[in-house]
Amino acid sequence: MTKRKGARSTKDIPKSILEQLNSGEIETANLVEWLAVDQRLLLGNLLEQNGRTDYLKPVLAKIDELKKQTVNTINEAIGTGIFELITQHSDEGFLIIMSKHSADLVRCWVTYTIGKNESLNITETLENIKPFSADKHFGVREICWMAVRPKIVQNLTKSIEILSAWTTNEDENIRRFVTEATRPRGVWCEHIEELKRNPQLALPILEPLKSDQSKYVQDSVGNWLNDASKTQPGFVRELCKRWEIESNTKETKYIIKKALRTLNK
């Protein structure tokens, strides 16, 4: 089956495609479609299709409570609301249904049920999020690290220890999660102040990826170090200087160029 490219603007999304997206029949093909999905409508359809319409009102109330409603805040509100309801009703079966759902945004909601679950320690949290870090859909991969990042920050040393083992995973998406989830400044998320001050704490995850074969991973490592260069330029310059000597590969050269782009301006 040919992969859909998706529309270039919201107005160009065919009505039939938008209906399928909002009903959860298909996943989004690009960011334009991802932003165009009516998450309230998708939620209502999901709950109706699975005989859980009583969940709708309390979850919509969570959305209404938001001071700022964006795709990401609504995403988190729905995930949080569903987690609370599943916990109250011991409804883990619904979580399994959602985890395997064809709609990428439904799978995104599930990642927040992992991040919000305080009964899971950091080891369990990361083990539960791992399949989502390997998801074939870009949206799920982005949301999953945001969903567990607060817990990573709270357990930074242990998280780095666990994630260092992921750097040798054969799946580039899992390897990319390692650096994307721990970026000192990050995107659409709070900064990790400890790593802004002490980026050397992340060497156990940075070193194994310094010559990764995947451009997807290289970009993330380069961005990680570019983040760090804004508060600890000396550390980044010295690390890149050492990597130039130790790892004379085109992959390392690419990472170094990306890492130093702010400093070299």
PyMOL commands that set and color helices and strands:
alter all, ss='L'
color gray80, all
select helices_A, chain A and resi 10-12+15-23+31-36+39-49+53-64+71-89+92-99+104-115+122-133+138-154+156-166+172-180+193-197+199-209+215-229+233-246+250-259
alter helices_A, ss='H'
color red, helices_A
deselect
rebuild
show_as cartoon
